[in-house]
Amino acid sequence: MSWCSDDIRVKWRGEREREEAWKVGRAAKIATKEMENGENGWIVPKVETERHPMHQLFWKYLKHENEQASKRAFMRAMNRRFNLDVHTIWLTNLPHLSEHGELKR
């Protein structure tokens, strides 16, 4: 496979048009479900279109990165909470330590 920009453009051309077709197909699928559930009983043929591979990879990568960022933020918050808890315990025990002469000022 060639990684030349022209070759890649030729291989993946039409991604904007295919994305629009996917959106229209999705809207048609929703409209078809609404018509089937309605009282008129119309049957509308539908065409299944897939997203362009570049868009599929983009959204997959974006979802993965958002999950990783959420996990990192959660771990930072847990670390911050742990540090505050240790500090609170230390401050709570200061009078106790000074009573027994373990803490010299």
C-alpha positions, 0 to 999 in steps of 0.5 A: 500500500502506498502512503502517498497523499494522492493515493490515499485521497483516491482510496478514501475519496467521497467520504463527505458524500458517503457521510451525508448518504449515511445521515440521510439513510439513518433519517429514512430508517427512523421515518420508516419505523415511524410509518410502520408504527402508524395507522396507514400501514405504508411500507417504504423500501430502505437502503442500508448504507455504512459510514465511510471507514475514515468516519468510523475510525474517527468516531471509534478513536474519539470515543476511546480517547474520551473514555481514557480521559475520563479514567485519567480524570477520575484517577487524579481526583482519587489521588487528590482525595487520598492526599487530602485524607492523609493531610487531614489524618496528620493534622488530627494526630498532631495534638496526640503526637505532641502530648506524648513527646514524639513531636518536637518543635 
